[in-house]
Amino acid sequence: MSGRVKLVQEVLEVTIPVRGSVEIGASLSLVDGADSIVVMAYGSGSGRYSSRNCFLAEELNRAGHSTLLVDLLTCDEEETDLETGEYRFDIELLAARTKVATKWIMKGKKTGEMKVVYFGSNASAASALAAAADIGETVKAVVSQGGRCDLVELELPMVKSPTLFIVGENDNFINGVTRKAMEQMRSEKKLVVIEGASHHFEEPGAIEEVADAAKAWLAEILCTN
């Protein structure tokens, strides 16, 4: 992958069947010459149309990665979760749908040969780690942005994928669970702390630093994996 800015050649709004007639929505951006695709999976409260999530995807596209932004919950499930909190920490469900999205990519004519990377935040990062633990070396890397690693403690030792943990300096809870998670993991891992940032990285310049950290690390990792 060269250092030149890449151009998105095709953007598709797609649906991915997950069970029976149940489908989840996703936005697929194909970058000219990309040999990697970042699955950016989101659960409750932060979907594929979020301005921050779209910004991160665009930055990854500019760095030469195709992206699949996928909403792991259906619209009905999202509405139910906003009222009851039923789905937001259902890691088994979220991980299963992350794996379904991965299989969908691997069967695609334009994406089947691409290296798969996971990118998740909060509980979605936990589901990405759980999915990576199950799928194995098919997942070339995982990026956890403020991830709830405490929700997948049993799966952490089984993760083989190199993992980047990005946390906000002022997010004390996530800092603690992340450092504990890293002690449990056997795979290659790295921690990046964004100075002055809180859990949602809403401070000026914070989300840009998240993007820069992810791009730099993926450029290094994917060259050897």
Phi, psi and omega per residue, in radians:
M1 nan 2.202 -3.124
S2 -1.457 3.000 3.126
G3 -1.486 0.027 -3.118
R4 -1.292 2.594 3.085
V5 -1.162 2.286 3.141
K6 -1.651 2.723 -3.132
L7 -1.920 2.377 3.045
V8 -1.276 2.111 -3.095
Q9 -1.572 -0.425 -3.057
E10 -2.701 2.337 3.053
V11 -2.161 2.164 -3.070
L12 -2.192 2.352 2.945
E13 -1.612 2.107 -3.010
V14 -2.255 2.851 2.983
T15 -2.114 2.504 -3.106
I16 -2.098 2.070 3.113
P17 -1.207 2.329 -3.110
V18 -2.055 -0.533 3.133
R19 -2.931 2.051 -3.135
G20 1.018 -2.138 3.137
S21 -1.621 0.050 -3.109
V22 -1.368 2.267 3.110
E23 -2.280 2.614 3.032
I24 -2.042 2.632 -3.085
G25 -1.620 2.642 -3.142
A26 -2.662 2.715 3.065
S27 -2.038 2.078 -3.101
L28 -1.858 2.098 3.071
S29 -1.973 2.038 -3.114
L30 -1.756 2.169 -3.095
V31 -1.767 2.376 -3.132
D32 -0.981 2.132 3.072
G33 1.373 0.095 -3.095
A34 -1.199 2.418 3.029
D35 -1.975 0.195 3.123
S36 -2.435 2.667 3.094
I37 -2.381 2.287 -3.125
V38 -1.739 2.034 3.077
V39 -1.489 1.924 -3.125
M40 -1.825 1.681 -2.992
A41 -1.755 2.363 -3.060
Y42 -2.309 2.416 3.109
G43 -1.760 -2.342 -3.047
S44 -1.308 2.427 2.979
G45 1.540 -0.170 -3.138
S46 -2.674 1.727 -3.046
G47 -1.749 -2.999 -3.034
R48 -1.263 -0.242 3.123
Y49 -1.715 0.036 3.068
S50 -1.008 2.419 -3.092
S51 -1.065 -0.690 -3.141
R52 -1.197 -0.713 3.129
N53 -1.154 -0.711 3.099
C54 -1.128 -0.669 3.104
F55 -1.078 -0.799 3.138
L56 -1.076 -0.743 3.127
A57 -1.089 -0.764 3.141
E58 -1.093 -0.679 3.106
E59 -1.150 -0.683 3.089
L60 -1.173 -0.657 3.057
N61 -1.062 -0.775 -3.132
R62 -1.099 -0.477 3.117
A63 -1.485 -0.035 3.039
G64 1.829 0.161 3.125
H65 -1.782 2.360 2.891
S66 -1.251 2.796 -3.137
T67 -2.410 2.603 2.974
L68 -2.213 1.829 3.047
L69 -1.550 2.071 -3.012
V70 -2.232 2.305 3.030
D71 -1.530 2.013 -3.049
L72 -1.305 -0.326 3.099
L73 -1.873 2.578 3.010
T74 -1.289 2.940 3.120
C75 -1.054 -0.717 3.125
D76 -1.139 -0.726 3.125
E77 -1.147 -0.664 3.108
E78 -1.097 -0.765 3.124
E79 -1.109 -0.742 3.108
T80 -1.097 -0.730 -3.106
D81 -1.142 -0.624 3.124
L82 -1.094 -0.490 3.135
E83 -1.571 -0.634 -2.970
T84 -2.054 -0.333 -3.043
G85 1.238 0.373 -3.016
E86 -1.154 -0.616 -2.957
Y87 -1.887 -0.304 -2.910
R88 -1.103 -0.496 3.127
F89 -2.031 0.380 3.085
D90 -1.459 1.394 -3.028
I91 -1.118 -0.604 3.124
E92 -1.051 -0.794 3.118
L93 -1.157 -0.824 -3.090
L94 -1.127 -0.693 3.118
A95 -1.178 -0.694 3.126
A96 -1.069 -0.713 -3.135
R97 -1.294 -0.522 3.019
T98 -1.103 -0.713 3.120
K99 -1.181 -0.674 3.096
V100 -1.083 -0.748 3.107
A101 -1.093 -0.640 3.113
T102 -1.131 -0.784 3.123
K103 -1.110 -0.635 3.089
W104 -1.065 -0.752 3.100
I105 -1.080 -0.797 -3.049
M106 -1.162 -0.351 3.110
K107 -1.621 -0.168 -3.070
G108 -1.280 2.480 -3.132
K109 -1.104 -0.637 -3.073
K110 -1.665 -0.197 -3.052
T111 -2.107 -0.181 -2.997
G112 -1.044 -0.479 -3.101
E113 -1.733 0.037 -3.093
M114 -1.380 2.616 3.015
K115 -1.257 2.309 -3.077
V116 -1.666 2.271 3.079
V117 -2.169 2.487 3.040
Y118 -1.829 2.480 3.052
F119 -2.389 2.087 -3.131
G120 -2.489 2.786 3.086
S121 -2.251 2.701 3.095
N122 0.917 -2.277 -3.113
A123 -1.183 -0.452 3.125
S124 -1.174 -0.532 3.052
A125 -1.175 -0.652 3.080
A126 -1.105 -0.741 3.128
S127 -1.173 -0.583 3.078
A128 -1.124 -0.726 3.109
L129 -1.153 -0.708 3.108
A130 -1.117 -0.734 3.107
A131 -1.138 -0.730 3.129
A132 -1.117 -0.658 3.108
A133 -1.067 -0.633 -3.113
D134 -1.409 -0.735 -3.077
I135 -1.321 -0.623 3.100
G136 1.517 -2.470 -2.955
E137 -1.270 -0.082 3.011
T138 -1.043 -0.604 3.097
V139 -1.514 1.953 -2.998
K140 -1.376 -0.380 -3.139
A141 -2.903 2.724 3.069
V142 -2.274 2.371 3.011
V143 -2.026 2.132 3.119
S144 -1.908 2.040 -3.134
Q145 -1.853 1.805 -3.099
G146 1.015 0.739 -2.992
G147 -1.379 2.555 3.073
R148 -1.506 1.236 -3.087
C149 -1.127 -0.375 3.138
D150 -1.147 -0.290 -3.122
L151 -1.429 -0.146 -3.096
V152 -2.339 0.719 -3.067
E153 -1.019 -0.671 -3.096
L154 -1.217 -0.519 -3.091
E155 -1.442 -0.389 -3.007
L156 -0.961 -0.774 -3.126
P157 -1.137 -0.287 -3.105
M158 -1.617 -0.104 3.126
V159 -1.272 2.143 3.122
K160 -1.736 -0.295 -3.063
S161 -1.308 2.378 2.981
P162 -0.971 2.394 -3.015
T163 -2.273 2.278 3.048
L164 -1.820 2.178 3.073
F165 -1.830 2.134 3.087
I166 -1.985 2.133 -3.112
V167 -2.292 2.701 3.052
G168 -1.458 2.447 -3.112
E169 -0.987 -0.632 -3.057
N170 -1.621 0.089 3.130
D171 -1.644 1.420 -2.988
N172 -1.088 -0.715 -3.113
F173 -1.101 -0.867 -3.110
I174 -1.175 -0.611 3.048
N175 -0.995 -0.778 -3.102
G176 -1.159 -0.850 -3.093
V177 -1.217 -0.516 3.126
T178 -1.189 -0.798 -3.141
R179 -1.118 -0.639 3.069
K180 -1.150 -0.734 3.136
A181 -1.077 -0.730 -3.107
M182 -1.106 -0.555 3.092
E183 -1.179 -0.496 -3.110
Q184 -1.465 -0.354 -3.039
M185 -1.465 2.540 3.132
R186 -1.813 -0.270 -3.106
S187 -1.437 3.007 3.080
E188 -1.116 2.366 -3.135
K189 -2.575 2.769 3.134
K190 -2.572 2.526 3.115
L191 -2.007 2.260 3.023
V192 -2.098 2.164 3.124
V193 -1.850 2.121 -3.139
I194 -1.517 1.997 -3.051
E195 -1.055 2.295 3.062
G196 1.328 0.044 -3.052
A197 -1.623 2.619 3.054
S198 -1.793 -2.910 -2.996
H199 -1.071 -0.692 -3.063
H200 -1.669 0.057 3.082
F201 0.948 0.756 -3.097
E202 -1.543 -0.156 -3.125
E203 -1.176 2.643 3.133
P204 -0.940 2.196 3.101
G205 1.462 -0.164 -3.049
A206 -1.188 -0.816 -3.100
I207 -1.179 -0.516 3.057
E208 -1.127 -0.673 3.106
E209 -1.191 -0.612 3.047
V210 -1.046 -0.833 -3.137
A211 -1.074 -0.783 -3.121
D212 -1.096 -0.734 -3.140
A213 -1.114 -0.762 -3.134
A214 -1.132 -0.772 -3.119
K215 -1.109 -0.773 -3.112
A216 -1.131 -0.747 -3.100
W217 -1.207 -0.728 3.131
L218 -1.146 -0.631 3.098
A219 -1.048 -0.644 3.138
E220 -1.317 -0.820 -3.034
I221 -1.215 -0.765 -3.050
L222 -1.256 -0.272 3.058
C223 -1.233 -0.402 -3.080
T224 -1.991 -0.011 -3.111
N225 -2.186 nan nan
